[in-house]
Amino acid sequence: MPIQNETQWDEFLSHYPQSHILQSSGWGQLKSNFGWLPVRVVVEQSGAQILFRRLPGGFSLAYIPKGPVGKNWQSLWPDVDRVCRAKRAIFLKLEPDSWDQFELELDSQMSGFLTQARTIQPRRTIVVDLNGPEEVWLERMKQKTRYNIRLAERKGIVVHPAKDLKAFSQMMQITGIRDGFGVHTLEYYQCAYDHFAPGGHCELLQADYDGKPLAALMVFAQGKRAWYFYGASNDEERNRMPAYLLQFEAMRWAAKKGCKEYDLWGVPDLDEEQLEANFNNRSDGLWGVYRFKRGFGGNIMRSAAAYDRVYSPVLYKFYLWWSEKRKKDID
């Protein structure tokens, strides 16, 4: 069975420099510290990093985020199946690194999978084009966003690289309570930074006023893409618009890394017409972040659907029932 260690997996990925960062060995290392077991499989020109999560009764859940990598995925499935069955996976969830307009092309490689609209990663996002000079980026932004970036500079906001993950985590807790979403622990953010920052694939940027931190974000980069995964602000000096300048500096950082796209990572999963019609009178869920992110002049994109490969039909049906009930309870 062609299972790869981290060194072998990194060698395989070196032939696919535009692969998603969630398929990197660093992401597998990060998740391994928080209850997931990464297993990497390569067959000819295709490969996948599979994350396994233990479930009661000796079963597991298998997940391929933003993969597989490479070509001819059909040759990969027999070995993926063997690994999943050996780990007693109830099912495998796969979320391709592709947009929804290419789903018909994906279907030809997904024999034996069920299509699932619900994904683990946010399905709709805004992607900012980083081609051209900064003046071009600013021209594509909403007028108010441009104004707020310049206002932050005039009002003394200073953005700089930082290493204080404790302060960042504290701001994440404040943001999570204020905006009503879950956040990770300090240990998680520290681990993410420790895995990716030394290799230049991550930066923690902090916006200060008069030496006091007001907002911060973690930006990640691989190949030609950058991702804004985690961002936070406290409730002080918000009139100085620190988050706007912070995002602009993150885009600058990504462009210096050679990135051509900046993924703002997550808005409500509705078409643009509905988003634009409702963002002024909605603040629940991801609506608040959409109001902020829409101003940066990106394109609204929707990822391809997820695919499930079922190994235990009875337990899979129970899982779907449980997850739907849990979603209703949360809503």
Secondary structure, 3 states (H helix, E strand, C coil): CCEECHHHHHHHHCCCCCCCHHHCHHHHHHHHCCCEEEEEEEECCEEEEEEEEECHHHCEEEEEECCCEECCHHHCHHHHHHHHHHCCEEEEEEECCCEHHHHHHHHCCCCCCEEECCCCCCCEEEEEECCCCHHHHHHHCCHHHHHHHHHHHHCCEEEEECCCHHHHHHHHHHHHHHHCCCCCCHHHHHHHHHHHCCCCCEEEEEEEECCEEEEEEEEEEECCEEEEEEEEECCCCHHHCHHHHHHHHHHHHHHHCCCCEEECCCCCCCCHHHHHHHCCCCCCCCHHHHHHHHHHCCEEEEECCEEEEECCHHHHHHHHHHHHHHHHHHC
